[in-house]
Amino acid sequence: MSLDLEKAQLMYKLAVAKRNWGAKYDRLEHFKKFPNIDIIVKELVNKSWIIFHKKPQYNAISLDTKYKKEIIEFIESNLPEVRGNIH
């Protein structure tokens, strides 16, 4: 599986299933199924698409609403079957 596909799947899960945009975070440990989670999060944080929040007991992530259009376009280009399902 390519890193771009994993990134799209992670962001799709954050956007649709969990609705983690802006100040709504989810624990990073909930995404253990992604084999390259550390690499993916680091790259997406560098792009400013994911907000990384370090709490005392855990680390959390959320999608940055400032880049919503770019995030949705990236997800839909890598997961064409979900086109039109992201709001």
N, C-alpha and C positions, 0 to 999 in steps of 0.2 A: 504494500500500500504506500502511495506517495505521501510526502509530508503535506502537500497542499490539500489532498483529499482528507487527511486526518484533521487538518486545521479547519476545513469546511465542516466536517462532521462535528467537531467540538463546538464551533461557533453556532452551528444549527441547533445543537442541543441546548446551548445557553440561550439562544434567541427564542426558540419555539417551545421546547418542552419545559424549560425552567423560567423563561422570561426574565433572564438576568441582564437587564440593561441599566446602566448608570449605577445608582447606589444600592442596587439589589445584588448581593454577592452569593456565591455558592462555594462551598468548601472544595478545594483542589482535590482532596482525597476521594471525592465522588466520581472522579474521572480516571480512575486507575486502569480502566480497560484500554485506554490509549497507550500503546507501547512507547511512544515518543513524547509523552506529555510534557516533560521538562523542556525539551527542545522547542516544541510547539508554543508553549506559553512564553518562553523567552523571546522567540521571534515575533509573536503577536504583541507582546508588551513593547518591544522596540519599535513596532509600527504604530503604537498607541491605540490599537484596536481592542486590546484587553487591558483592563485595569486590574492590577495585582494589589491585593490588600493583605498585609501581614498582621495577623492578630496574635495575641499571646499564645493561644492554644492551637491555632491552625492558620493556614494560608487560604485565601479566597480569591476568586476571579469574577469579573463581570465584563460585559461588552460596553465599550465607550459609545455613548449616543452621538457624540460629535462626528463619528465615522460610520453612522448607521447605513447610509447609502452605499459606501464602499464595501462594507461588511456584507450586506445583502447581495451585492453584485458578485463578490468573491464566492459566497456560498452557492449562489445559483449557477455560476460558471463551472464549479467543480461538482455540484450535485444537481444536474439539470432536472431531475425528477421532482424536486421540491419547488421549482419555479412558481412564484405567485403565492406561496404558503407562508411567507415571512412578512410580518408587519412591524 
